[in-house]
């Protein structure tokens, strides 16, 4: 599937920081993909063990709980950078130039405020679970095989912190757009014709 956005680049400091952060976001997205694959492997091992050896994988649900934050959160900043998240752009798609940048700035500021609160809340949730003096540094554990839960809880504020960095870059980009009339390092949502052309080009490459 083609990405429905075009991120403009140049030699500015903003664009350089964008590309640097993109490397981290891509790594996190890759981890998320490996997490999906690992769940498939776990399912095969568990089902095969149950059917052929009457011994399913111990703690199957516990392992799913550990992997789920990787799938759900680690790729969120990458998606934000590419503009591939779900959004209602019926009104925004009608705007152009500085009016568009003002609208995007307002919504991005609102999202950043929400994410800062979520980082604070999720880190507090992790802190209640982590304890250096406890076995495996954990005050709580999974129900079946007693896996420590704090690593999974830590992933959430880490992923959200990276998203906050992305949002700060986008705020900088929209402020630049308001001042200069053009910007970089933010997704330009493609229209239907452009999306169709991008998908056609990708199919040609696959052939």
NORTA-V241579 format. One record per backbone hydrogen bond with DSSP energy under -1.0 kcal/mol. NH is the residue of the N-H (numbers start at 1). CO is the residue of the C=O. E is the energy in kcal/mol with one decimal. If there is no record, write none. Layout:
BEGIN
nh: <NH:NH>
co: <CO:CO>
e: <E:E>
END
This chain:
BEGIN
nh: <6:16:17:18:19:20:21:22:23:24:25:26:27:28:29:30:31:32:33:34:35:36:37:38:39:40:41:42:43:44:45:46:47:48:49:50:51:52:53:55:60:63:64:65:66:67:68:71:72:73:76:79:80:81:82:84:93:94:95:99:101:102:103:104:105:106:107:108:109:110:111:112:113:114:115:116:117:118:119:120:121:122:123:124:125:126:127:128:129:130:131:134:137:138:139:142:149:153:154:155:158:159:160:161:162:163:164:165:166:167:168:169:170:171:172:173:174:175:176:177:178:179:180:181:185:188:190:195:196:197:198:199:200:201:202:203:204:205:206:207>
co: <188:12:13:14:15:16:17:18:19:20:21:22:23:24:25:26:27:28:29:30:31:32:33:34:35:36:37:38:39:40:41:42:43:44:45:46:47:48:49:49:57:59:60:61:62:63:64:67:68:69:73:75:76:77:78:79:89:91:92:96:97:98:99:100:101:102:103:104:105:106:107:108:109:110:111:112:113:114:115:116:117:118:119:120:121:122:123:124:126:126:137:131:134:135:129:147:140:149:150:151:154:155:156:157:158:159:160:161:162:163:164:165:166:167:168:169:170:171:172:173:174:175:176:177:8:6:4:191:192:193:194:195:196:197:198:199:200:201:202:203>
e: <-1.3:-2.1:-2.6:-2.1:-2.2:-2.0:-2.6:-2.0:-1.3:-1.0:-2.5:-2.9:-1.9:-2.4:-2.5:-2.3:-2.2:-2.1:-2.0:-2.5:-2.1:-1.8:-2.1:-2.6:-1.8:-1.5:-2.2:-2.8:-2.4:-2.2:-2.7:-2.7:-2.7:-2.6:-2.5:-2.2:-2.5:-2.7:-1.5:-2.6:-1.2:-2.4:-1.8:-2.1:-1.5:-2.0:-2.2:-1.4:-2.8:-2.4:-1.6:-2.1:-1.9:-2.4:-2.0:-2.0:-2.4:-1.6:-1.7:-1.0:-1.9:-2.4:-2.0:-2.6:-2.3:-2.2:-2.0:-2.5:-2.4:-1.8:-2.2:-2.6:-2.3:-2.0:-2.7:-2.5:-1.8:-2.1:-2.7:-2.2:-2.5:-3.0:-2.3:-1.9:-1.8:-2.1:-2.9:-1.7:-1.2:-1.8:-2.1:-1.4:-2.2:-1.7:-3.2:-2.2:-1.1:-1.8:-2.3:-1.3:-1.7:-2.6:-2.5:-2.0:-1.8:-1.9:-2.0:-1.9:-2.1:-2.6:-2.3:-2.0:-2.2:-2.4:-2.2:-2.4:-2.6:-2.4:-2.3:-2.2:-2.3:-1.9:-3.2:-2.2:-2.5:-1.5:-1.3:-2.5:-2.4:-2.1:-2.5:-2.4:-2.2:-2.4:-2.1:-2.1:-1.9:-2.0:-1.9:-1.5>
END
